[in-house]
Amino acid sequence: MHTVDAPRDAVIIGGNRIPFARAHKAYAGASTQDMLTSALNGLVARFALQGEQLGAVAGGAVLKHPKNFNLVRESLLGTPLDPRTPAHDVQMACATGMEAIGSLADKIRLGRIDSAVGGGVDSISDAPLVVSDALRGILMEANRAKTPGQRLKALARIRPGHLAPQAPGVDEPRTGMSMGEHMAVTAHRWGITRAEQDELALASHQNLAAAWDRGFFDDLVTPFRRVAKDDNLRPDSTLEKLSTLSPVFGRDLGEEATMTAANSTALTDGAATVLLGSEEFAESRDLPQLATFVDHELAATDFVDGAEGLLMAPTRAAARMLTRHGLTFDDFEYVEIHEAFASTVLAQMKAWEDAEYCREHLGLDGALGRIDRSRLNVDGSSLAAGHPFAATGGRIVASLAKRLHGKPGKLGFISVCAAGGQGITAILEGR
């Protein structure tokens, strides 16, 4: 039997995304395929990949029309990449982009492929609508009709009540609760205050604004539909302004409700991509090598009957991943925790600091450790940039890899929670 050589490095060469935009605004007329194709085209142009046959392209969308059953492949065919490049869709809710990138990195490490693009796209504006079961039955019958009279007879049974479309929901099927309502329960359980959440939200906007101002995103973002900058960004926010907003989740908690529109992510449209390769692939084309994708870990919680919470799976993933590598949070130069809600970031950090939680849920002897807040989301994150579900992983990986470039051996940590009680963590190393 042929033995596999020792794993080689999977390097992050760079990334490209389109600016993230609030739903139903700038990108209201754009499809998910339009956005992903644009992000891919920007990546191809940036790294002169025209005509290249890559090992694989993988990504996906959480909200996807049936017509987009082959979304990533069709998007690839709209670019100058060699059409012989294989492509496939991935779906893991908000962890879609991270899982696509991590799986491709593994294939590169194992020598299966030499190059790949991973990422994702989502659009609330282009979300598919579902018709009622009654209307669907009538329309299918009309479609099967053999004569105009039979078709009209079927359509005549349509009533006003049949016509209301159903938009994709964010409620968890197992509980009937939205992600925000789940997080409100977790935030209350951990005693996370409104002030803590507003401070983290404000820092996200300030850090993202500073990164844009100093040109950090100039080689990470290409304009789309006359949008050149993330339009969810509010650089003029203040704690005073944030404190005036009413809670939108956990209202049944009364005065103890803490989650507002400002400390929760806005519904957003966007796409992000990341180019990975072996060292040989990058060197042969004189491409940059920003960072090494070291490892990633998936986890899930029992959020239906258990006590951990819907968005706490990354706590499990981090414990396994850090233990495997003999690392602590002190070993990381930068930490990127996806800001699904400000309370999500704060709850995960408090859990890792809590010895009882770590013993009971993570199987550790004590607390996993404390994260230095000065290293957290230093260039802003989802509260400021927005969160087009499947695109968030690509945004984070590309930004963190650039931040680590020129710092050989320095480590970066990523945590992304996802619907369904799942989550993913990853380690990058600077080059």
C-alpha positions in Angstrom: 0.0 0.0 0.0 1.3 3.5 -0.9 2.0 5.5 2.2 1.1 9.2 2.4 4.0 11.6 2.8 4.2 13.8 5.9 1.7 16.6 5.7 3.0 19.7 4.0 2.0 23.3 4.7 -1.1 24.8 3.3 -0.4 28.5 2.9 -2.9 31.4 2.6 -1.9 33.5 -0.4 -4.5 36.2 -0.1 -8.2 36.9 -0.3 -10.8 39.1 -1.9 -14.3 40.1 -1.0 -16.8 42.6 -2.0 -17.9 45.2 0.5 -20.6 43.9 2.8 -23.9 45.8 2.5 -27.1 46.0 4.5 -29.9 43.8 3.2 -32.4 45.2 0.8 -30.2 48.2 0.0 -27.2 48.5 -2.3 -27.3 44.9 -3.5 -31.1 44.5 -3.7 -30.9 43.6 -7.4 -27.9 41.3 -7.2 -28.0 37.5 -6.9 -25.8 35.3 -4.8 -24.2 34.1 -8.0 -23.5 37.7 -9.1 -21.8 38.5 -5.8 -19.7 35.3 -5.6 -18.6 35.6 -9.2 -17.5 39.2 -8.5 -15.5 38.2 -5.4 -13.9 35.4 -7.5 -13.1 37.7 -10.4 -11.4 40.1 -8.0 -9.3 37.3 -6.6 -8.3 36.1 -10.1 -7.3 39.6 -11.1 -5.4 40.3 -8.0 -3.2 37.2 -8.3 -3.1 36.9 -12.1 -4.9 33.5 -12.1 -6.5 33.9 -15.6 -6.5 30.6 -17.3 -5.2 28.7 -14.2 -6.6 25.3 -13.5 -6.8 25.2 -9.7 -7.2 22.0 -7.6 -10.6 23.0 -6.3 -13.0 25.8 -5.5 -15.4 25.3 -2.6 -17.9 27.5 -0.8 -21.6 28.0 -0.5 -24.5 30.0 0.8 -26.9 29.4 3.7 -29.8 31.0 1.7 -29.9 29.5 -1.8 -32.5 29.3 -4.5 -33.1 25.8 -6.0 -31.8 27.2 -9.3 -28.5 27.7 -7.6 -28.0 24.0 -6.8 -24.5 24.2 -8.3 -23.8 27.7 -7.1 -20.0 27.6 -6.8 -19.4 25.8 -10.1 -21.7 28.2 -12.0 -19.9 31.2 -10.3 -16.5 29.7 -11.3 -17.7 29.4 -14.9 -18.3 33.2 -14.9 -14.6 33.8 -14.2 -11.4 33.6 -16.3 -10.3 30.5 -14.3 -9.8 27.4 -16.4 -13.3 25.7 -16.6 -11.6 22.4 -15.9 -11.2 23.6 -12.3 -13.7 21.5 -10.2 -16.0 23.3 -7.8 -18.5 22.2 -5.2 -20.9 23.6 -2.6 -20.6 23.4 1.1 -23.2 24.3 3.7 -22.6 24.5 7.5 -24.7 27.6 8.4 -22.5 30.5 9.5 -19.4 28.2 9.5 -19.8 27.4 5.8 -16.8 29.6 4.7 -14.6 28.4 7.4 -15.4 24.7 6.8 -14.8 25.1 3.1 -11.4 26.8 3.6 -10.4 24.3 6.3 -11.3 21.2 4.2 -9.4 22.6 1.2 -6.4 23.3 3.4 -6.4 19.7 4.5 -6.4 18.5 0.9 -3.4 20.7 0.2 -1.6 19.4 3.3 -2.2 15.8 2.2 -0.9 16.4 -1.3 -4.3 15.8 -3.0 -4.3 19.3 -4.6 -1.8 22.1 -4.9 -4.2 25.1 -5.0 -7.7 26.0 -4.0 -10.2 28.8 -3.4 -12.6 28.7 -0.5 -15.2 31.1 0.7 -18.9 31.8 0.6 -21.7 34.2 -0.1 -25.1 35.1 1.3 -27.8 37.6 0.4 -30.9 38.4 2.5 -32.0 40.6 -0.4 -32.0 37.6 -2.8 -33.4 35.1 -0.3 -35.7 32.5 -1.8 -39.4 32.7 -0.9 -41.5 29.6 -0.3 -45.2 29.5 -1.4 -47.8 27.8 0.7 -48.4 24.0 0.3 -51.9 24.7 -1.0 -50.6 27.1 -3.7 -47.8 24.8 -4.6 -50.3 21.9 -5.1 -52.4 24.1 -7.4 -49.5 25.3 -9.4 -48.1 21.8 -9.9 -51.6 20.7 -11.0 -51.8 23.6 -13.5 -48.3 22.7 -14.8 -49.4 19.1 -15.4 -52.6 20.2 -17.2 -53.0 19.0 -20.8 -55.4 21.7 -22.0 -55.9 25.4 -21.3 -59.2 24.7 -19.8 -57.7 22.3 -17.2 -55.1 24.8 -16.4 -57.6 27.6 -15.8 -59.8 25.3 -13.7 -56.8 24.5 -11.4 -55.7 28.2 -11.2 -59.3 29.3 -10.4 -58.9 27.5 -7.0 -56.3 30.0 -5.8 -57.5 32.1 -2.9 -56.0 35.2 -1.3 -54.8 33.2 1.7 -52.8 31.0 -0.6 -50.7 33.9 -1.9 -48.7 35.0 1.2 -45.1 33.8 0.6 -42.9 32.5 3.4 -39.5 34.0 3.7 -36.6 31.9 5.0 -36.7 32.0 8.8 -33.9 32.1 11.4 -35.8 30.1 14.0 -34.3 26.9 15.1 -36.6 24.1 14.0 -36.0 22.1 17.2 -36.9 24.9 19.5 -38.9 27.4 17.5 -36.6 30.2 18.9 -34.6 32.6 16.9 -30.8 32.7 17.2 -31.1 36.0 19.0 -33.6 34.6 21.5 -31.3 31.7 22.2 -28.4 34.1 22.7 -30.5 36.2 25.1 -31.0 33.2 27.3 -27.2 32.4 27.3 -26.3 36.1 27.9 -28.6 36.2 30.9 -27.2 32.9 32.2 -23.7 34.2 32.1 -24.6 37.6 33.6 -23.4 39.6 30.6 -24.3 43.2 31.0 -25.7 45.7 28.4 -22.6 47.9 29.0 -20.2 45.1 28.2 -22.0 44.4 24.9 -22.2 48.0 23.9 -18.5 48.5 24.6 -17.6 45.6 22.4 -19.9 46.7 19.6 -18.4 50.2 19.7 -14.9 48.8 19.6 -15.8 46.7 16.6 -16.9 49.8 14.7 -13.9 51.9 15.8 -11.4 49.2 14.9 -13.0 48.5 11.5 -13.1 52.2 10.7 -9.5 52.6 11.6 -8.5 49.7 9.4 -10.3 51.2 6.4 -8.7 54.6 7.1 -5.2 53.2 7.0 -5.8 51.2 3.9 -5.8 47.8 5.5 -8.6 46.5 3.2 -7.2 48.0 -0.1 -5.9 44.7 -1.2 -8.6 42.6 0.3 -11.8 44.2 -1.0 -12.9 45.1 -4.6 -15.9 47.4 -5.2 -19.3 46.0 -6.3 -22.4 47.8 -7.6 -20.8 51.2 -6.8 -20.2 50.2 -3.2 -16.5 50.5 -2.2 -16.7 50.1 1.6 -18.7 48.1 4.1 -21.9 50.2 4.5 -22.9 48.8 7.9 -20.0 50.6 9.4 -20.9 53.4 11.9 -17.7 55.2 12.8 -19.6 58.0 14.6 -21.2 55.7 17.1 -20.8 56.5 20.8 -21.7 54.6 23.9 -24.3 57.3 24.6 -26.1 56.7 21.3 -25.9 52.9 21.8 -27.4 53.2 25.3 -30.6 54.8 24.0 -31.6 51.7 21.9 -34.3 49.4 23.1 -33.7 45.6 23.4 -34.8 43.5 20.5 -34.1 40.0 21.9 -35.1 38.6 25.3 -37.8 41.2 26.0 -39.5 38.7 28.3 -36.6 39.4 30.7 -37.9 42.9 31.2 -35.3 45.3 32.6 -32.7 42.5 32.4 -33.0 42.4 28.5 -29.6 43.5 27.1 -29.5 42.7 23.4 -30.2 45.5 20.9 -29.9 46.1 17.2 -26.5 47.7 17.7 -24.9 44.8 19.7 -26.4 42.2 17.4 -25.3 41.8 13.7 -27.3 43.4 11.0 -28.8 41.3 8.2 -26.2 41.7 5.4 -25.3 40.7 1.8 -21.8 39.9 0.6 -19.2 37.4 -0.6 -15.7 36.5 0.4 -13.0 34.3 -1.1 -9.5 33.0 0.0 -6.7 31.6 -2.2 -4.7 28.8 -0.7 -1.9 26.7 -2.1 1.2 24.7 -1.3 4.5 26.4 -0.9 5.6 25.1 -4.3 2.5 26.5 -6.0 3.0 30.0 -4.5 6.8 30.0 -5.1 6.5 28.9 -8.8 4.1 31.9 -9.5 5.9 34.4 -7.2 2.8 34.7 -5.1 2.8 36.0 -1.5 2.6 33.5 1.4 0.8 35.4 4.2 0.2 32.6 6.7 0.0 28.9 7.2 -3.4 27.3 7.8 -2.4 25.1 10.7 -5.5 23.3 11.8 -9.2 23.6 12.4 -11.8 21.8 14.6 -15.6 21.3 14.4 -17.9 20.9 17.4 -21.6 20.8 18.3 -23.6 21.3 21.5 -26.9 19.7 22.7 -28.7 23.1 22.7 -32.1 21.4 22.8 -31.8 19.5 26.1 -28.4 20.6 27.3 -27.3 23.7 29.2 -24.4 25.0 27.0 -26.4 27.2 24.6 -26.9 27.4 20.9 -23.8 29.4 20.0 -21.4 27.9 22.5 -20.0 25.0 20.3 -16.7 26.9 19.6 -15.9 26.5 23.3 -15.7 22.8 22.7 -13.8 23.1 19.5 -11.2 25.4 21.0 -10.6 23.1 23.9 -9.9 20.1 21.7 -7.8 22.0 19.2 -5.7 23.9 21.8 -5.1 20.7 23.8 -4.0 18.8 20.6 -1.4 21.5 19.9 -0.4 22.1 23.6 -1.4 25.7 23.3 -3.1 28.3 25.5 -4.7 31.6 24.6 -1.5 33.3 25.8 0.3 31.8 22.7 -1.9 33.8 20.2 -0.9 37.2 18.9 -4.4 37.8 17.6 -7.8 36.4 18.3 -10.8 36.6 15.9 -14.1 35.7 17.4 -17.1 36.1 15.1 -19.5 38.7 16.5 -22.8 37.0 15.8 -23.8 39.1 18.8 -21.6 40.9 21.2 -22.9 38.6 23.9 -21.7 35.6 21.9 -18.1 36.8 22.1 -18.4 37.6 25.8 -20.1 34.4 26.7 -17.4 32.3 25.0 -14.6 34.1 26.7 -16.3 33.9 30.1 -16.8 30.1 29.5 -13.2 29.6 28.7 -12.3 31.4 32.0 -14.7 29.4 34.1 -13.1 26.3 35.6 -16.4 24.7 36.4 -17.7 25.0 32.9 -14.5 23.8 31.4 -14.5 20.7 33.7 -18.2 19.9 33.2 -18.6 20.6 29.5 -15.1 20.6 28.0 -13.5 17.7 29.9 -10.6 19.9 31.1 -9.0 19.9 34.6 -9.6 23.6 34.9 -10.2 26.9 33.0 -8.9 27.0 29.4 -7.7 30.5 30.0 -8.2 34.2 29.5 -8.1 36.1 26.2 -6.2 39.4 26.2 -8.9 41.9 25.0 -6.2 44.0 23.3 -5.6 41.1 20.9 -9.3 40.6 20.1 -10.8 41.5 16.7 -8.2 44.3 16.2 -9.5 45.2 12.8 -13.2 45.1 13.6 -15.5 42.2 13.0 -19.1 41.2 12.2 -20.9 43.8 14.3 -19.3 46.5 12.2 -18.7 44.8 8.9 -21.9 42.8 8.8 -22.5 39.1 8.6 -23.5 37.6 5.2 -23.6 34.1 6.8 -21.4 32.0 4.6 -19.1 34.9 3.7 -17.9 35.6 7.2 -15.3 32.8 7.3 -13.5 34.1 4.2 -13.5 37.7 5.6 -11.9 36.6 8.8 -9.3 34.2 7.3 -8.1 36.7 4.7 -7.9 39.6 7.2 -6.1 37.6 9.9 -3.6 36.1 7.4 -2.7 39.6 6.3 -2.4 40.7 9.9 0.0 37.8 10.6 2.1 38.3 7.4 5.7 39.3 8.2 5.4 37.8 11.7 6.8 34.3 11.3 5.8 31.9 14.0 3.1 34.3 15.5 -0.2 32.6 15.9 -3.8 33.7 15.2 -7.0 32.0 16.6 -10.4 32.0 15.0 -13.8 31.1 16.4 -17.0 31.0 14.5 -20.4 29.9 15.9 -23.2 28.6 13.7 -26.9 27.7 13.7 -27.9 24.3 14.8 -25.6 24.4 17.8 -22.4 24.0 15.8 -19.1 25.9 15.6 -15.6 25.9 14.2 -12.2 27.1 15.4 -8.9 27.4 13.5 -5.2 28.3 14.0 -3.2 30.4 11.5 0.6 30.9 11.7 2.3 34.0 10.3 5.0 33.7 7.6 
